[in-house]
Amino acid sequence: MFDKERFGKTIAFYRKELGLTQKDLADRLHISYQAVSKWEVGAGIPTLEMLCELSSIFHVSVDALINDTQWDNRVLTYRDVGLDTKRLGKLKRDLLALNTQSPNLLSANYADAAVFQLDMPAYQDLVFSMITCVPGSKEQLAITYGYDREICMDTAASGMNHLLQHGMKPVILKANVLCSGERHDRLRQMAQAFRDICEENHVMFADMEIAAQPLNYRHDEFHIHVGLVGVAKKEDWSCFQDTIHAQAKDVVIGIHTNGIDGTNYPFIKVMADKNKDFFQERLANGTMVLDEILKANTAYTHEILALQKEKLLLGASRVSNRITNDRVAHKLPNDLGICIDLSSIPITDLYRFLYQQDLIGRNVFHNHFHFGIGMLVIVAKENKERAMELISQYHPCFCIGSIEKCQHKDDYGKIWTKGVIQW
């Protein structure tokens, strides 16, 4: 007796092997997709003429379609769970062309470990650092609105800045994207974004591995991991780990960044929930709010290394969610702290808009946003002009504070503010 249910499974198997949907197959046969659906659930069977056409489309004999032995010897493939491994493999091979072409990058083949060497004859007694960064809650907003390139560059910049604040030069980056394995156009764009920011910062790019998991991710979902390795002379690195040898009246310079840190996005979401037009609002400069808040943060490799080269840098700290970041302040001598002058920070149209949402009060707003300052650096007061000259070759910078005697003796008195924001 002819087993319609088994026959239907056979049709579905061969259809999926070719990567066809029920509608694709129906279009080739010039019938409705409902007819194909009925075959596959065993609610109907094709005519002899249609069976011959199916044989031709699937490149198998009619006997293979109706013979139980052929079906029992079938092979389960990744295509059955929605993954076209041949097509994905070609994409991965294509993306290898984006790897940095350097004799120091010995091997970087997607899922494999990156192998590299360092040609640094002037560096002796080296120390290394490794960090893995993820985008945080900023990622979901980027996915929703299609800012794939920006979130890749933002995550890479964050990793680089983490290394830089410890006196480490970023030398190699390897990215990993977990996704369904579809949307190859998107994945190419993301790999190119990683390559571009690496090239801008003279960091070796060692591939973007695609971890395709169609059972765990929808076609429009992804998750990013970025791994970075940094290197430094041990004597340079030590200066960043111990007490910062600053004195009262030395200066604090803030370096501009375009983006908002991922840790700020819970506040952004609350604002967007209160204002249904939040993301589509226009700032005074005419740009859309969504475009501004999803800009990638800046990597400061060039300016930090330039300051190190001229031995001007006393300390540095990546600014995350607030301008009153006390990470670097705790490395100052016990009796010294950082005084930030709020009136010296240029307020952009974006932060003026965020303030006007009236979610966070005037007196504490600076404790929740960094006002476009992505890195704090400390230099001796006599080196202020030269330091700002070097930094300005790459990004805008502002003298926003100074080293002063601590107002309090406890840990909470190492950084404070004066002045008022010029709204």
C-alpha positions in Angstrom: 0.0 0.0 0.0 1.3 3.4 -1.0 2.4 5.4 2.1 1.3 9.0 1.4 2.8 10.3 4.7 6.2 8.9 3.9 6.0 10.2 0.3 5.2 13.6 1.7 8.3 13.5 3.9 10.4 12.5 0.9 9.1 15.5 -1.1 9.9 17.9 1.8 13.4 16.3 2.2 14.4 16.9 -1.4 12.8 20.3 -1.5 14.9 21.4 1.5 18.0 19.9 -0.1 17.7 22.4 -2.9 16.9 25.3 -0.5 13.4 25.8 -1.9 10.4 26.9 0.0 7.0 25.4 -0.6 6.1 28.4 -2.7 9.4 28.2 -4.7 8.5 24.6 -5.6 4.9 25.4 -6.4 6.0 28.2 -8.7 8.3 25.9 -10.7 5.4 23.4 -11.0 2.9 26.2 -11.8 0.5 25.1 -9.0 -0.5 26.6 -5.6 1.8 26.3 -2.6 -1.2 24.8 -0.8 -1.0 21.8 -3.1 2.6 21.2 -2.2 1.8 21.6 1.5 -0.9 18.9 1.2 1.6 16.5 -0.4 4.1 17.0 2.3 1.6 16.3 5.1 0.3 13.3 3.4 -3.1 14.8 2.5 -2.7 14.4 -1.2 -0.4 13.0 -4.0 0.7 14.5 -7.3 -0.4 13.2 -10.7 2.0 11.0 -12.7 2.9 14.0 -14.9 3.6 16.1 -11.8 5.7 13.2 -10.3 7.9 13.3 -13.4 8.4 17.0 -13.1 9.3 16.6 -9.4 11.9 13.9 -10.5 13.4 16.4 -12.9 13.5 19.3 -10.4 15.1 17.2 -7.6 17.5 15.4 -10.0 16.5 12.0 -8.7 14.6 9.1 -10.3 10.9 8.6 -9.9 11.8 5.4 -8.0 13.8 7.5 -5.5 10.6 9.5 -4.7 8.3 6.6 -4.2 10.7 3.8 -3.0 10.8 3.2 0.7 14.3 1.9 0.6 15.6 5.2 -0.9 13.8 7.1 1.8 15.2 4.9 4.6 18.7 5.5 3.3 18.4 9.3 3.3 21.0 11.5 4.9 20.2 14.2 7.4 22.0 17.5 6.5 22.4 20.9 8.1 20.0 22.2 5.5 17.2 20.4 7.3 17.7 22.8 10.2 17.8 25.8 7.9 21.6 26.2 7.4 23.1 26.2 3.9 26.7 25.2 4.9 28.0 25.4 1.3 26.9 29.0 0.8 28.0 29.9 4.3 31.4 28.3 3.8 31.9 30.4 0.6 31.1 33.6 2.6 33.6 32.7 5.3 36.3 32.1 2.7 35.5 35.4 1.0 35.8 37.3 4.3 39.3 35.9 4.8 40.3 38.4 2.1 39.6 41.2 4.6 42.3 39.9 7.0 45.2 42.3 7.5 47.9 41.5 5.0 50.9 41.5 7.2 53.8 39.1 7.6 53.1 39.3 11.4 49.6 37.7 11.0 50.7 34.1 10.4 47.3 32.4 10.4 43.6 33.5 10.9 41.2 31.1 9.5 37.7 31.9 10.8 37.0 29.3 13.6 40.6 28.6 14.2 42.9 30.4 16.6 44.7 33.5 15.3 48.5 33.0 15.2 50.7 36.1 15.1 54.1 37.5 15.9 55.2 40.9 16.9 58.1 42.7 15.2 58.9 45.2 18.0 62.8 45.4 18.3 62.6 48.6 20.3 60.4 46.9 23.0 62.0 44.8 25.6 60.5 43.1 28.6 57.0 43.0 27.1 53.7 42.5 28.8 50.5 41.5 27.1 46.8 42.0 27.8 43.7 40.4 26.4 40.1 41.5 26.6 36.7 40.4 25.3 34.0 43.1 24.7 30.3 42.9 24.0 28.1 45.8 23.0 25.6 45.7 25.9 22.1 46.9 25.6 23.0 49.3 22.7 23.2 46.1 20.5 19.5 45.4 20.5 18.7 49.0 19.4 21.2 48.7 16.6 19.7 45.4 15.5 16.2 46.8 15.5 17.1 49.8 13.3 19.8 48.2 11.1 22.9 50.0 12.5 25.1 47.0 12.0 28.2 48.8 10.9 28.0 51.2 13.8 27.6 48.6 16.5 30.6 46.6 15.2 32.8 49.7 15.2 31.5 50.8 18.6 32.3 47.5 20.2 35.8 47.4 18.7 36.5 50.9 19.9 35.4 50.0 23.4 37.9 47.1 23.5 40.7 49.3 22.1 40.1 52.0 24.7 40.0 49.5 27.5 43.5 48.4 26.6 44.7 52.0 26.0 43.8 53.1 29.5 46.2 50.5 30.8 49.0 51.8 28.7 48.6 48.9 26.2 48.9 49.3 22.4 46.1 47.3 20.7 47.8 44.9 18.2 45.3 42.3 17.0 41.5 41.9 16.9 39.3 38.9 16.2 35.5 39.2 16.0 32.8 36.6 16.5 29.2 37.0 15.4 26.5 34.5 16.6 23.5 34.6 14.2 21.2 32.4 12.1 23.8 32.3 9.2 21.5 34.1 6.8 21.7 37.7 5.7 25.1 37.4 4.0 24.9 41.0 2.9 24.7 42.1 6.5 27.6 39.8 7.6 29.8 41.2 4.8 29.1 44.8 6.0 29.9 43.9 9.6 33.2 42.2 8.7 34.1 45.3 6.6 33.3 47.5 9.6 35.7 45.6 11.8 38.4 45.7 9.2 37.9 49.5 8.7 38.3 50.4 12.4 41.3 48.1 12.7 42.9 49.7 9.7 42.2 53.2 11.1 44.0 52.3 14.4 46.8 50.2 12.9 45.5 47.0 14.5 45.7 43.6 12.8 42.3 42.3 11.8 42.3 38.5 12.2 38.9 37.6 10.7 35.3 37.6 11.8 34.1 34.1 12.7 30.4 33.5 11.9 28.9 31.1 14.4 25.7 30.1 12.6 23.0 28.8 14.9 19.6 28.9 13.0 17.9 27.1 15.9 18.8 29.8 18.4 18.7 33.0 16.3 16.1 34.4 13.9 17.2 35.7 10.6 17.3 39.3 11.9 19.2 38.6 15.2 22.9 38.5 16.0 25.2 38.9 19.0 28.8 40.2 18.8 31.9 39.3 20.7 35.2 41.1 20.1 38.6 39.8 21.3 41.6 42.1 21.5 45.3 41.6 22.5 47.5 44.6 23.5 51.2 44.9 24.3 53.4 47.4 26.1 56.8 47.8 27.6 56.7 46.6 31.1 58.0 50.0 32.4 55.3 51.9 30.5 52.5 49.5 31.7 53.7 49.8 35.3 53.2 53.6 35.2 49.4 53.0 34.6 49.0 50.4 37.3 50.6 52.2 40.3 50.1 55.6 41.7 49.8 58.3 39.0 52.5 60.8 39.7 50.5 63.9 39.2 50.6 67.1 41.2 48.1 69.7 42.2 47.2 72.0 39.3 48.0 69.4 36.6 45.3 69.2 34.0 42.6 66.9 32.9 41.8 66.8 29.2 38.6 65.3 27.8 38.7 63.8 24.3 35.5 64.0 22.2 33.5 60.9 21.1 30.5 60.7 18.8 28.7 57.9 20.5 26.8 57.2 23.7 28.1 54.4 25.8 26.1 51.2 25.9 25.5 51.5 29.7 23.4 54.6 29.0 20.8 52.8 27.0 18.5 51.8 29.8 18.0 55.6 30.3 17.5 56.0 26.5 14.9 53.3 26.5 12.9 54.9 29.3 13.0 58.2 27.4 11.8 56.5 24.2 9.0 54.8 26.2 7.8 58.2 27.4 8.1 59.9 24.0 6.8 57.8 21.1 8.5 60.0 18.5 11.8 60.0 20.5 14.0 58.3 17.8 12.5 60.3 14.9 12.9 63.7 16.6 15.2 66.2 14.9 18.0 67.9 16.8 18.7 71.6 16.3 21.4 70.7 13.8 18.8 68.8 11.7 20.0 65.3 12.4 17.7 62.6 13.6 18.1 61.5 17.3 18.4 57.8 16.3 21.4 58.6 14.0 23.1 60.5 16.8 22.7 58.0 19.6 23.8 55.0 17.5 27.0 56.6 16.2 30.0 54.5 17.0 32.2 55.6 19.9 35.7 56.6 19.1 39.0 54.7 19.5 41.9 56.8 20.8 44.9 54.7 19.7 46.7 57.5 17.8 46.5 60.2 20.4 47.3 58.0 23.4 50.3 56.5 21.7 51.4 60.0 20.6 51.2 61.2 24.2 53.1 58.1 25.4 55.8 58.6 22.8 56.6 62.1 24.0 56.2 61.0 27.7 53.4 63.5 28.3 50.8 61.1 29.6 50.5 60.7 33.4 47.2 58.7 33.3 44.2 57.9 31.1 40.7 56.5 31.7 38.0 55.4 29.3 34.8 57.2 30.2 31.8 54.9 30.2 28.4 56.1 31.4 29.3 59.3 33.2 31.8 62.2 33.2 32.4 61.7 36.9 34.3 58.5 36.2 36.5 57.8 39.2 38.6 55.0 37.8 41.7 57.1 37.2 41.1 59.3 40.2 41.7 56.4 42.6 45.3 56.0 41.2 46.2 59.6 42.3 48.1 60.2 45.6 45.8 59.9 48.6 45.5 63.7 49.1 44.7 64.5 45.5 41.6 64.1 43.4 40.0 65.4 40.1 37.8 68.5 39.9 35.7 68.6 36.7 34.5 72.0 35.6 31.1 71.4 34.1 31.0 74.8 32.5 34.0 73.9 30.4 32.3 71.0 28.6 30.8 71.9 25.3 27.2 70.7 25.2 26.1 69.3 21.9 22.6 69.4 20.5 22.1 65.7 21.4 22.8 66.1 25.1 20.7 69.3 25.2 17.8 67.2 23.7 18.3 64.4 26.2 18.3 66.9 29.1 15.0 68.4 27.8 13.3 65.0 28.1 13.3 65.8 31.8 13.9 62.3 33.0 17.0 63.1 35.1 17.2 66.3 37.2 19.5 69.2 36.4 21.8 68.6 39.5 22.5 64.9 38.8 22.3 64.7 35.0 26.2 64.7 34.7 26.2 61.5 36.8 24.4 59.6 34.1 26.0 60.8 30.8 29.4 61.6 29.5 28.5 64.6 27.3 30.5 63.3 24.4 33.7 62.9 26.4 35.1 59.4 25.7 38.5 59.5 27.4 40.1 61.5 30.2 43.8 62.0 30.2 46.0 63.7 32.8 49.1 65.7 31.8 51.4 68.0 33.7 50.2 71.6 33.6 53.3 72.7 31.7 52.5 70.1 29.0 48.9 71.1 28.5 49.3 73.0 25.2 51.5 70.4 23.6 49.3 67.6 24.7 46.2 69.3 23.3 48.0 70.0 20.1 48.8 66.3 19.7 45.3 65.1 20.5 43.7 67.7 18.2 45.4 66.2 15.2 43.0 63.3 15.6 39.9 64.4 17.6 38.6 67.5 19.3 39.7 67.8 23.0 38.9 70.2 25.9 40.6 71.1 29.1 37.8 70.1 31.5 39.4 69.9 34.9 42.4 69.8 37.1 44.1 67.9 39.9 43.2 69.4 43.3 43.5 68.6 47.0 40.8 66.2 48.0 37.7 67.7 49.6 37.0 64.4 51.5 39.2 61.7 52.9 36.9 58.8 51.9 36.8 57.0 48.5 33.8 59.1 47.3 35.8 62.3 47.4 38.3 61.5 44.7 36.4 63.2 41.9 33.9 66.1 42.1 32.5 68.9 40.0 32.2 72.6 40.0 30.5 75.1 37.8 27.2 74.6 36.0 26.4 73.1 32.6 25.9 75.8 30.0 22.6 74.6 28.6 
